[in-house]
Amino acid sequence: MRKWLIPMLAGIMITAMAYQATLLATPYALMYAALQKIGDRTQPNRFAFSPMSTADNQPIVRPSPDLSYSTCVFDVSNGPVLVDVAPVPGRYWSVSIFDARTDVAAVRSDRDTKGKPARLALMKKGQQAPQGYEPVVVKYDRGLALIRILLASPDEFPAIDAVRRKSTCRQI
């Protein structure tokens, strides 16, 4: 039994380290894959406006069929990125900012802005937000801004689409 003790302890230690490495790497790997897939549809720091999700068109895993999605892969390495979200009257909408580790840096919705646009400046520590923008400090250079708009019916999509296309994501 004694001759197996050291190999067993080494195996347990290697297993524990591999488990921790997997826990640390998985969020980055998942977000990297998402940024690559979404980034292929548009330039960095620009919104991509997805069509309504159907069984044949699913840009993300298990999208909600009653939500309209707009995404911006952002990169703050060369300065702040400004996200302006046009409000959609009479509808729930939100903008979420995710960093490269899938952590949520900020969420704002129609309830927070009370009918006004959301104006966020995504930046690294030490950068300055322009006047009129709420600073959102992100820990990593890259990430994802996601706008969701609730629709009561798919028939509303053309009107909602026109409003959401007024939202912008741009580097300053």
N, C-alpha and C positions, 0 to 999 in steps of 0.2 A: 504494500500500500504506500509506503514511504517514497518509493521511486516514482510513483505517479503523482505525488502531491505537487511538485514544482511544475510539471507540464499542465496539470489541471488548473493551477493558479494562473499560469501564463495564458492558457486558453480563455479563462474567465476574464482576465484583464484585456486581452485582445478583443474579445466579444463586446465588452463594455465600451471600449474606445471606438470600435466600429459603429456601435449603436449611437454614441454621442456624435460622431462625425456625420452619420446619416441624418440625425435630427438637425444639425447645423446646416448641412448642405441642401437639404430638400427644399426649403423655401426659396433659396437662390436659384436652384435648378428649375423649379416650377415657374418662377417669375421670368427667368431668362427665356424659357420656351414661350411664354405668353407674349413677352415683349418682341421676340422674333416674329411670331405669327401675326400679331397686330401691327408691328412695324413694317411688315411687308406690304401693308395696304395703304400706307401713307408715309410722308416725310416725318422725321422727328419734329416734335413741337408743333404739330398740326393735328386737328381732330379728324378722325375717320368716322363717318356717319354710317352706321350699319343699317341695312334693310331690316324690316321686322323679321324676327326669328320664326322659322317654321321647322317641321320635322326634316326637311331636305336642306335647310340652311341654318346651321348652328355654329356661329362664330366662337362660342364658348361652350363649355360642357354644361348641359342642362339649363339653358337660358330660360327666363320667364317669358311666356308668350304674350304677356300683357305689358311688357316694358320695352321701350325704345332705348337702344344703347349707342353712345358716342364715346370714342376712346382716343386718348392722346398719349403716345409714348413720349415722355419728356426727358430732356437731358440738361441739367443745370451746370455742367462743367464749364461752360463759357459765359455764365451769367444767369440771372433769374429768368424764369419762364412765367409769363402772365397767363392766367386762366380766367377768362370772362365767360360766365354762364348766363345766357339770356333766360329770364324767368318765363315760365309757361303758365299763364293765368288759369286758375281753376283746376290745376293738375298738381299732383305730388311729383316733385322732381328732386334729385339730389346729385351732388358731385362728390366723389370720393377720391382721395389722393393716396396711392399705395407706393411704398418705396421698393427698392430692388429686393428686399427680403420679405415682401408681402405684408409688411406692417402698415397699418393705416396711419397716415400722417395728419389727415384732416377729413372731415365730412361736413358738408353744408347742404341745407335743403331749403325748400320753399318756406318751411316753418321758421328757419333761422333768419332768412333774409326779408321775410314779410312782404313778398311781392317784388323785391328789388333784385337786381342781378347779383350773383356771387362774383366777387373780384378777389382772386387769390394770387399772390406772388410766391411761386415755388422757388426756394433758394437754399444754398448751403449756408452754414454758419459763417458770419462775417460779411455776407452780401447784404445789400440794402433793397428794401421794397420801395417802389415808387409810391408817391402820395396817392391815397385813395384805394390802395390794395392791402389786403390783410396778409401779413407775412406767414408763410408756412415753411418752416425749416425742415428739410429732409436730410437724412443721414447719408444717403448715397446719391451719386450723380444722376442715375437713371431711375425711372419709375413709370407709373401709369396714372393718368387722370381718367376717371370713368363717370360719365353722366348717365343717369337712369331717369326716364320719364314714364309715368304710369298712364296707360291708355284704358279707357272704359270699353273701347271696341276697336278692332283693327281698322275700321272705316275712318277713324280719326287720324290715322298715321300721316296722310298727306299734309294736313294742317299742322300737326305737331312737328313734322319733319321741316317745314318751312321756318318754324320758330327756332328749333334747336340748331339749325344751320347758322344762326346768328351768333352762336357761341364760338369763342376763339381760344386757341392755345398758341402762344408765340413767344419766342425768345427776344429779350431786349438787349 
